């Protein structure tokens, strides 16, 4: 059910008159990303043919792989990273020639019959990012519009076509640390003139720029310590509504959107507070905000028209779905569910949002799931084993939305603690900045203190505590296993074991990320060495299983293989599963299934319990 019964919705959603478009990542089709169209007359239908994969590799994480206007779709194709144009009822045609160029975050400039998008040039060793204009009729001719900085995103055109707004930032900053919003006039030849910075800069993150129907520029900024909404009027930045809540999200991928306009005077927006998302309408004249009651706890990729809002939403009882909300009637229509699997509530565990104390008198947050399976009961007095999940990012966030991966574990007798440790998004800039210079310390402390808190409350078995995580969460996992002694086993999914190697060998987008959360390299090389699990393997004595994609450019396979070899030589039980052709995260259904089954099998051998189902064994070295 986890592996092939569900799809993922990649950002963004696009509205084109009455039609709605989105991208589905389908594990059952080898992880292919498919553009899907919904119309009131015909329902849902695939747009991209089976031979195409609508996915961009800009920043490696992608997002923003397509745009649409008047029924014509423009998208990046994964295999060659070329831009394609697909007219209604026609096959896609390449707009750009094969070249080491990647495109993302495109918008249609109908006034000049071109696309404006982010271009990432891999011609030389030093990757170059810029904003370019590409003619709708193809031919491969592009016009460089904005360049000179390290990164660009979110090009947006004013309704009259006279101005272009965009975001930019430079190394060593990440966009959620410091970014700038610029606006320029579009000259007669299509170039950008008289560009000025209107917001952002040192220690201020700006995101989600949009022009309203009357041409007013809106955006989210962290001036208050939270991503709140602002607008530019008469040359001055004005706040719309101050609130200790997040109206923005970190730009890990392109195409993020947290608000849209029903009219020039009414905005529909989403915000996150204490780990939960809310939908609201905001009067841009009176500046009054009113929450809209809907049965969802997470909302993403919001798009708005004059009569509907469309977004991806989920709750503790419902997996993510594409939802259409009627702004007049207040009615919800589910257009597409991420899974059609129906599961009896007797097998589903509902999360409890818990605050727990951590280091230096601080508070951290977790969604805790008790084991649940209506067909089984634990032996009286027995406490369940605990799996602590350290999410990726690390400035990401976990939500309470129904996730079958979590239910896989709770239905098999495990308790699960999904931790939003210090550094997580959604709790304000101050909470996120707790990780500055402290990666491998704060995140580990919070995961450890969460486990101790649950043990002290007699919720779980202190002798069967596991930690697992992927990517940055894999680093937290390995650091916790190496530098703490509370965990009895762990699972690292494409996790970091050598911070110095990561600083030297990763993609451009994250190549200076560690400057802020560890320290500048090589000036702080001693910290990199000190916090790298690979350099302290002698302190690691509990079993670990590793999962890795062979084509991962974000965290290369050598990060896992160094650790596996060290544990093998030390005699610690270790297992290693390498998936050929997979990148940073597994998209193929068979690999998702294999990873979950392998991890469960690993724990069964380590803790000595019998599996209820037949699972293909995996080799575990040094297991006595």
N, C-alpha and C positions, 0 to 999 in steps of 0.2 A: 504493500500500500504506500509506504514512504517513497520507494524508489520509482515506481512507474505510475502510481495512481494520482500524481499531482504535477502541476506545472508552476512555474514562477513567473511573475509579471515583472518584466524589466522596464525601467523608466524610459520614456515618459508615456503618458496618455495624450492623444491628439484629438481635437475636435475639428471637424470639417463639415459645416452646415449641420445637418441632422445626423451625420455619420460620426462614429467614434472609433478610433484606432488605438491599438496597444500592441506590445510585443510579449509573446509567450515563449519562455524557455522550456523545452519539452524533453525531459529525461528519456522518454520512450523513443525519441527520434535522435538519440545520441547527443542530446543537449542542444539541438538546433533551435535557434531563435526565429520565431515566425511572426510576421506582422498580421494581425487579425483586424477585420473590420466588422463593426456592428451597425446595422441600419434598422429603423423602425419597421421597414417593409420586409426585409429578408433575414433579419437576425444576424448571427455570426457566420463569417466565412473567412478562410485563409486568403491572404493577398499574395504573399511571396510564394513562388513555386517551390517544389520540393528540393530543387537543386541549389537553392539560395539559403543563406544563413544571415539574417539581419543583425549583425553584431559588430561593434567597433572595438578596436584595441587601443584607442587613445587613452593615455594614463594607465593602460593595461586593464583597469577596472571597467572601462567603457561607459555605457549608458548614453542616452541621446543619439541612438543609431539611426533615427529616421525622422522625417517630417512629411507633412501632406498639405496640399492645397488643391481645391476643386477636383478632388478625386484622384489626382496624380500623386504618387508616393515617391519620395526620394530617400534612399537608404544606403548605408555602408554594408558591404558584403564581407563576411568574415574571411573567406579563403584568400582573397586578393586585396582586401581593404579598399577597393575602388568604390566610388559613389555610383549608384545606379538610379535611373529614372524608370518608373513603371506607370505608364498611362493606364486608364481604365480598360479592362479586357485585353491587355497587351502584355507581352513578355518584357521583363526588365532589360534596359539597354544601358551600357556603361557610359557614364558622363566623364570619367577621368581614365587616363591610360594606366596600365600596370606600372607602378613605381613604388618606391619605399615611402609612401605617404599614407597617412591615416586621417580620417575625417570624423567629426562628431558635433553634436549640438547645433544642427543646421536649422536655419529659418529661411523662408522664401521672401525675397525682396521683389514683390510683384511689380513695383514701380520701375525696376530696371531689368526684369526678367533674369534674375540670378538667385543663387543660394549664397547666403553668408554663413560661414561655419568655422569651427576650429580646425586647423590643419596641423598635424604633427609630422615633421619631416625627419625621417630616419636615414637620409642619404649618407650622412657622415656620422662619425662616432659620437659627436655632440648633437643630441636631438634638439631640433628647433621647433618651437610652437608659435603660431600666429593666427590671426583672423584673415580669412581670404574670401573673395567673391568668385563664384564659378557660374558661368552662363547656364541657363536651364536647358539649352539645346545641346549641351555637351561640347565636345571638341577638345576638352582637356585644358583649355586656356583658363588660367586663374589670375586674379588680381589680388596682390597682397595689400590688405587694408590697414592692419595694425600689427606691429611687430616691435621687437626690442626687449621685451620682458620675457621672463622664463615661462609664464603660463597665462592662458586666456580661457574664458568660458562665458556662457550666457549672453551671446550677442542678441540684442532685442531692438527692433525697429519701431519708431513712433508711428501711430496710425496714418499720418500724412506722408510718411516716407522721407521726412527731412532730416531725422536724427537717428543715430545709432548709439545705444548704450551697451556697455560690456564690463565684465569683471577681469581683473588681472592681479597677479601676485608674483613675487620673486623668491628665489632661494635666500635664506634657509627656511622661509615661512611655509606653512601649509595654509590653505585657504581659510580654515576655521581659526587660524591664529591672527593673520593679518592679510587683508586683501583690500583692493580699491575698486570703486565704481567710477567709471569714466563715461562721458558723453561727448560725441562729436557731431559736427554738421556733415551731411553727405553732399559732397560737391557735385557739379554737373557731370564730371567724368567718372563718378562713382567712388572716388577716393574720400577719405575722411579728413576733414579740416577743422581747425579750431577746437581740438579735443581738450577737455578740461576734466580734472578730477573733482567729483562732487561729494564723495563720502569715502570713508575708510582710511586706511593708513596704518601707522604704528600702533600695534596692539588693538586694532579694531577690525573685526571681521564683518564683511558685507556680503549678502547673498540674495538670490532670487529677485533680480531687477525685472520690472514689468512696466509698460506704459498702459495707463487706463484709456478708455475710449476717448476722453477729451485731451489726451496727450500728456497728462501729468505722469511723471516718473515716480514709481514706488519701489521700495526695497526693504530688506530686513537688515538691521545693524545691531551690534552688541554694545552700543553706547552705555546702556544701563547695567551691563553685566548679563543681560539676556537678549536673545535675538528678538527684538520687538520691531514693529513696522513703522516706517517713515515715508515721507514723500518730499519731493523737491518742488517748491512753489515760489515763484518770483525770485529764483536764485538762492533761496534759503531752504535748508533742511528742517522739516517740521515733524515732530513725533505725532503718531496717530493715537496710540493707546499703550500706555506703560503698564506692564504686568510682569510678575515673576513667573514667566512661562516662556517657552521657546516657540516662536513663530517661524523659525528657520531650522535647517538641518545641515550637517557638515557635508561638504561637496566631495564625497568619495567618488561619486559617479555624476555624469552629466544628466540633465533633464529633470532635476528635482524642482518641485513646485509646491508651494504651501498656500497659495491664494490665487484668486482670479476675480474678474469683474462681471457682475450682473449688469451694471450700468456705471456711469461715471461717479455716481453718488453712493453706490452700494458694492462692497467687497464681500466675497465669501472666502473665509480663511480657515485654516486649521492650526491649532497650537497644542503643545505637549506640556503637561504639568504633572509632576510626581509619577512619571512613567506611563501616563495615559493621554491619548489624543482626544481632542474635542473639535467639533465643527461649529463655526459661528458666522454670523454676518456682522459686518462693521460698516456703519454709516460714515462715509468719508467727509461729510459736512458737519454733522453733530458730534462725530467721534464717539458714538455710543456703540458698545459691543454687546451682542445678544447671542448666547449659546443656543445652538440648534440641537434638539434632543434626537439622537439616533442610537441604535443598539450596537455601536461599535466602540472598541477601545484603542484601535490603531487606525490611522488614516495616512495615506501616502499618495503622491502624484496627483494632486488636486487640479482639475481644470474646470472652468466655469463658462457658461454661455448666458444669454439673457433669461433663460427659463429653466436651465438644469445645471447641476454640479455633478461631475463624474470623478471618481477616485477609487483607489484600491483600499479596501477596508477589511478588518477582521476583528474578532473578539476572542474571549477565553473559550467560547463554545463554537466559534466558526472560523475556519481557515480563511486566508485572504481571498477576496473576490473583487471583481470590477463592478462597481455599484453606480447606478444613475439615480440621482436624487432630484425630484421635482420641486423646484423652489416655490412654486405657487401652491401646490396641493400638499406638500410635505410627504409625498409618497416615495418609497424606496423600491427600485427595480434592480435585481441582481442580473447582470448581463453575462457574467462568466465566473464560475467558481474555480479556484485553483485545484480543487479536487472534488470529484463526485462521489467519493467514498463516504458511505454512511456508517458511522460507528455508534454502537449502543453506548449510552451514557454510562453504563455500568463498567466500561473499560476506560473511561476518560477521567483524568485527574485535573481538577481546577486549581489554578495557582493562588497562593496567598502572597500579597505584597507585604514584605516585612522590612522594617528598618532595624539595623543592628549596630552596636557600637564597634568602633575600630580605633586605630592608633590616634594618639594626640587629641583624644576627646571628640573625634569626628564621628559622623554617622554615614553608613553606606546602605545600599539597597539590594534586595534580592526578591525574585519571584520563586517561591518554594512550592514544589509539587510533592505531595505524598504518594506513595505507591497505591495503585488502584487496579483491581481486576476482580470483577464480580464472581469469578469462578474459583477464587483462591483466598485463603486466609493465612496469615503468618502464624507460626507456632506461638502460643501464648507467652508473652514476655519478650519475644524476639523483636529487636529493632532493625529496621531495614538498612541495607548498605546505602551510602550516599554518593551521588555523582555531582561534583561541583563543576559548573560550566563557566569557563572564562571566555567571554565573547571576543571577537576580533576587533580590529581597528587600530589601536585600542580605543580611539575616540569614537567608537560606535555605541550602540545601545541595544539591549535585548528588550523585547516587549512581552506582554502576556497573551498575545494572539495565539490561538490554537496552532500547535506545531506537532505534526505526527512523529517527528524525530524524538521529541521529548516524551510523547506518549508511548513510543517504542520501549523506553526504559521503565516508565512507571507501570506499564502493564505487565512487566516482567519482575516486579517486586523491588525496584530501585526507587529511592527518593531522589529528587533532582533539585538542586539549588542553582538557578540561573542568575548570576551575580552582575549587577551594575556597579562595578568597583569605581573608585575615584579615577576620573579621567573620562567617564562615560558622558555622552551627550544627553541632554534632556533635563538636567538639573542645574543649569546655569553655568556661566563661564568660570566662576570661582571653583565649582566642583570639578569641572573639566581640567582646569589648570593645576589641580592637585597632582597631576601626573608629570608636570614640567620638571625635568631633571630627575624624576623618580620612577621611571618605568623599570619594572623588576623589583620595586620596593612597595609602593603604594598598592598596586594591583595585587601583588602577592599577599601583602598583609590583609587586604580586604577579603580575599578568597579564604585565607587561613582563618580569619576571625569569624567569617560566616560559618565555616565548618564547626569551629569551637562553640559558637552560639547555639547551633542546632544540637550539638552533642550535649551541651549543658542543659538544654530544654528537654532532653531525653527523646528527641525526635528521631535520632539515627544512631547507628552502631559505630562507635569510635574506632573499632578495629577494621572496619570495611569502608574507608573513605577514599574515593577516587576523584581525580581532577582530570578534566579533558578540555581541549580547546583547539581552535584552528587559527592559523596565521599568527597575528599578534597574540591571540589567545593561546596558541600553541607555545609561544615563548613564555607567557605567564605560567602555563602548565609546567613546562620544563624547569623554569626557575623555582617554582613552588616545590617540585619534587626534589630538586637539587639542594636548595638552601633552607628548606623547612623539613620537619620530620613528622608532620601530622598525616600526610597522605600515604596510602598503602599501595597504590597503583596509579597509572596514568595513561592517557592516550593523546598523542600529539598529531594533529592533522596539519601538514605542511607548516610546521612551527619553526621558529627561529631558535637555534642553539648557539650561534656564534655572532654576537653583535658586530664585531669588527668586520667579519666577512660580509655581513649584510650592508654595512656602511660602504664597503668597497664594491659590492656586486649586487645592485638592484636597479630597478628602472628609474627613469628621471623623476617621475612624480614624487617618489618617496626617498630619493637619494640623499636628501638633507633632513628628512623627517626626524632622525635620531638626534639632530642638533638640539632640538627643543626638549625631547623627553628623556634623553640620556645626557648629552653634552656635545659640544663641538668636537669633531674628529679632524685631525689626530691630537689636538691639544688635550683632550680628556681621554686619551687612549687607555689610561689606567682604569677608568671606570668601565669602559667597554670590556676589558679583560676580566675585571672583577665580577661583573654581572652576567658573564656568558656561561651558561651551564656547561658548555664543552670544556671549559678550563677548570671545572671543579667536579669532574665526574667521580672522583674519589669520594665525594660526599653523597653521591646518589646510590642508594642501595635497594630501591623498590622496583618492581617490574614496570616496563613501559612498552607500549605498542606504538609504532609510527606508521603514518599513511602519507603518501606523497605522489604528486603528479610529475611525470617525467619531463614535461615541457613548461614547468612553472618558472616564470621569469621574475615573479615578485619575491618568492623565497625559493631559490634554486635547490634541487635535490641534494646537493652536497651538504646542506644544513642538517638534513635528517641523517644522511649516511655517515657523517663524522660521529654523530652521537651513537648511532647503532654500532659502529665499529668499536667505539670506546667501551660501551656496555658489554659487547660481546667478549672483548678481551678481559674485562673485569669479572666476568662470570655472572652478571646480573641477568635474570630472565628478560628477553627482549624479542620482539617480533617486528618485521618490516614488510609493508605491503606497498609496492610501487605500481602505479597505474600508468601504463603506456598511453601517450597521447593526451593525457589530462593536463590541465594547467592549474591555476590557483583556485582550487575548488573543483569538485567533481560534478560533471554534468550528465554523465551517462548513467542510465538506470541500473545497469548491471554492476557498475562500480559502487554506486550508492548502497545497493543491497549487500554487496560483498564486504564493504567497509563496516557496516553495522553488524553483520553476522560475525565478522572476524573479531570485532571488538568485544562482542558478547561472549564469544568462544574463549577469548583471551582471559576475560574476567572469571569465567567458569573454571578454568584450569588454575588460575592464581588463587581463587578463594574456595575452590573445592566444592562447587555445587553442580547439580545435575541440570542439564538443559531440558526444557519441556519439548522443544522442537529439534528436528534433525538439522544440524548446521555443518557445513563443510569445514573440516578442521584446517588449521593453519599451522605452519611450523613455528614453534617457540623455542628459541635457543636457550640453553643453560637452565632449562626447567627440570628440576629433580623430582 
